[in-house]
Amino acid sequence: MKEININDDIYPNMLKKIKNPPKKLFVEGDLENLNSNCISIVGSRECTEYGKRWCEKFIKKFSRYDITIVSGLALGIDGIAHRQALNSNMKTIAVLPCGLNNIFPNEHKGLFKQILKNGGTVISEYESETKAEYQKFLERNRIVAGLSIATLVVEAAYRSGTTVTARIAKEAKRDVFCIPGSLDNIKSLGTNILIQKGYKMAISPNDIISNYNFLERKKRKVKKEQISKEYKDLYCIINNEPKDINYIMKKTKIDLSELMVKLTMLELEGKIKKVAGNRYIKI
Amino acid sequence: MFSLVKSMSLEGLNGYLVEVQSDVSGGLPSFDIVGLPDTRVKEAKERVKAAIKNSGIDFPSRKIIINLAPADIRKEGTFFDLPMAIGILIAIEELDKTTLKDFEKTIFLGELSLDGKINSINGILPMCIEAMKLGIKKVIIPKENEVEASIIKGIDIIPVTNLLEVINYIKGKKVIDKNNSLNNFNLENENKYMVDFSEVKGQENAKRALEIAAAGGHNCLLIGSPGSGKTMLSERLITILPDLTFEEALEITKIHSISGEIEKGGGLRTIRPFRRPHHTSSPVSIIGGGRIPKPGEISLAHFGVLFLDELPEFKKSTLEVLRGPLEDGNVTISRVNSTLTYPCNFMLIASMNPCPCGYYGTDDNKCNCKESSIQKYIGQVSGPLLDRIDLHIEVKPVEYKKVSSDEKVESSAEIKKRVNKARKIQIERYKGLNIYSNSELTPNLIEQYCKLNKNSKIILEMAFERLGLSGRAYGRILKVARTIADLDNSEKIEQNHVAEAIQYRNLDRKYWKRG
């Protein structure tokens, strides 16, 4: 664990610019991440399937650029954001509302280790043994927002901590984007209200990325893998909308047990993914 | 005067001989029953008294003592009414036992009404089986139990309707013939079930999974939104299970007989039982029990299907008691009065919603459940219980178009043919091992009978690595792959069998887990 002072060179530049930057930071992991291009992802701890899906989709797109994902290591959207960042080979920073020796929440101790293992960073403004308290969550949120060029609100309930973070980010003159949600979904009410109030709406990841022309596209390993002939028909039917196995069977006219075998194979090759309800989507 | 009449009683699934000894002597008029009678037996006094009186015979105003030997076993039930009445009548010399041929080898069973009518009793079948073993020649039983008793051959069944008829029969005034036309049961009757798989449109994947479950005797869990057809599918599972053998049918009938589950005039149970206890059921009602233990739902589902609808709604204690019986195929219940073992070799089919609102994973994204609450909901089913479930089947609602189409759907009989074939292969393979299906394979036997070739091993390894399957899935996948291979009539487990088996481990997948 390293301690960095506000006057150190390594101290994150973006963070210095907010109203009340922390005097010192306790850091575990890669220090370089602190001055990279960060986008923070905030959202409900009790997110829904909808929030999870879109959070993952946005991050996947972000992974094509040199972007670091910042979040708070909390349950729900935070955890999903960190995990997806790791899965997409991105750097990620977790900002804790507690000391670094006192990880909160307990369920994410494993994730904490994984982040460090994969070149990520975990920071906190508190001494290592400090316990998480309600007040500290809000203080933490100002760092999350402060570190990044933009904040993406995925799902937020009405008057939740997430909406507070959005406000803090706006006060710090950072861009805030919101993913709109269904009116049925109470966990989207907060985001929809933010949009109503004039926060920016992000319908696609490009809405965010296009604002920052300094973002560099990562060189992609251009490796268009060939799908072998026998799987081609099947692979064409599966797309980004989950498709039911009985539907796929009808369309491809493949015998059910043979179809299951082929689906398993495609899945093992990492081409498709099974989601809840016996449905499959393209990766 | 003293008299001795033979009767039977039940202990667990087996009958045992009871001697009803009556003694009528001078003294103050009284009527006592000794030999550990329970309330039902004690109350027989009044029934016997009234029945004798209403049959036109004076009830003696003397001191009557009846002993039920062996006197150290607690007796319960109403089968002793008839033998007690006959015993008293012989003791007061109203009847002469020498007028009935083989009186010493005759058994009397039946409950009396006040007017002398003889009512049906439970447990006729196990008692008759035991009687035959003891060399008894005749059993006099209530007419309503005639069909059930006549399953047993080699013993004379005398069905009677009232006390007077028995008296006249013993006196030789009336001849009661055994009806021989009752023994026509057919174990391979095609249309014995009210339901059929041809009524289920769509759901091809679930049907395939149930076919595998039936072929290997695997326990399965159906996961799906409300109205997706989980119950409909489960109810039809028994229609594709292999036909019962006579021994199996006999054992089922025995259990149902002592529980009073056989309908009036019913005989051998030729269909597999489908039990469906409500989720408020208590642990005792599921595994059996009581002061003198009675079979529970799992024993009533012996050789059939135990269907637990809405699995997470069951009390935790109720589900946990299933763990032992699922493994052993029998359950031992100990109470102060007796310790009994009942068989319970059943297939467990459970169903549940995927989340509290029920719509997680449907196409229209109706589900607004929090991820944590989905986790909590799934978590209500404990790991050890899930360990005993081989197949996880996700069921989705069928669109109206499909339900209303006239598309031709495979019938249960066709599926059953394939199932029967696969079962035959298994029985042949496990000869001498005392197991009959792939689901019963122990870890040792899995190693011996579920050998994988190189390619299959690679697939399985990759599956664990990439799909996030948990370790407990390993043995299950092998067993299911073995069954799929059997359905395919393949001696070796090929890679496609393993690949298909992997698809049936949904709950072990990452998307059900946190984050």
Chai-1 contact restraints between the chains, C-beta under 6 A:
chainA,res_idxA,chainB,res_idxB,connection_type,confidence,min_distance_angstrom,max_distance_angstrom,comment,restraint_id
A,E46,B,K370,contact,1.0,0.0,6.0,A-B,restraint_1
A,E46,B,S372,contact,1.0,0.0,6.0,A-B,restraint_2
A,C47,B,E371,contact,1.0,0.0,6.0,A-B,restraint_3
A,T48,B,N368,contact,1.0,0.0,6.0,A-B,restraint_4
A,E49,B,C367,contact,1.0,0.0,6.0,A-B,restraint_5
A,G79,B,G515,contact,1.0,0.0,6.0,A-B,restraint_6
A,R83,B,G515,contact,1.0,0.0,6.0,A-B,restraint_7
A,N185,B,N368,contact,1.0,0.0,6.0,A-B,restraint_8
A,D244,B,K396,contact,1.0,0.0,6.0,A-B,restraint_9
A,I245,B,N205,contact,1.0,0.0,6.0,A-B,restraint_10
A,N246,B,E204,contact,1.0,0.0,6.0,A-B,restraint_11
A,N246,B,N205,contact,1.0,0.0,6.0,A-B,restraint_12
A,L256,B,E204,contact,1.0,0.0,6.0,A-B,restraint_13
A,L256,B,R208,contact,1.0,0.0,6.0,A-B,restraint_14
A,S257,B,E500,contact,1.0,0.0,6.0,A-B,restraint_15
A,M260,B,E500,contact,1.0,0.0,6.0,A-B,restraint_16
A,M260,B,Q503,contact,1.0,0.0,6.0,A-B,restraint_17
A,V261,B,N496,contact,1.0,0.0,6.0,A-B,restraint_18
A,V261,B,A499,contact,1.0,0.0,6.0,A-B,restraint_19
A,V261,B,E500,contact,1.0,0.0,6.0,A-B,restraint_20
A,T264,B,A499,contact,1.0,0.0,6.0,A-B,restraint_21
A,T264,B,I502,contact,1.0,0.0,6.0,A-B,restraint_22
A,T264,B,Q503,contact,1.0,0.0,6.0,A-B,restraint_23
A,L268,B,M462,contact,1.0,0.0,6.0,A-B,restraint_24
A,L268,B,R466,contact,1.0,0.0,6.0,A-B,restraint_25
A,V275,B,Y511,contact,1.0,0.0,6.0,A-B,restraint_26
A,A276,B,Y360,contact,1.0,0.0,6.0,A-B,restraint_27
A,A276,B,G361,contact,1.0,0.0,6.0,A-B,restraint_28
A,A276,B,Y511,contact,1.0,0.0,6.0,A-B,restraint_29
A,G277,B,G361,contact,1.0,0.0,6.0,A-B,restraint_30
A,G277,B,E394,contact,1.0,0.0,6.0,A-B,restraint_31
A,G277,B,K396,contact,1.0,0.0,6.0,A-B,restraint_32
A,N278,B,E394,contact,1.0,0.0,6.0,A-B,restraint_33
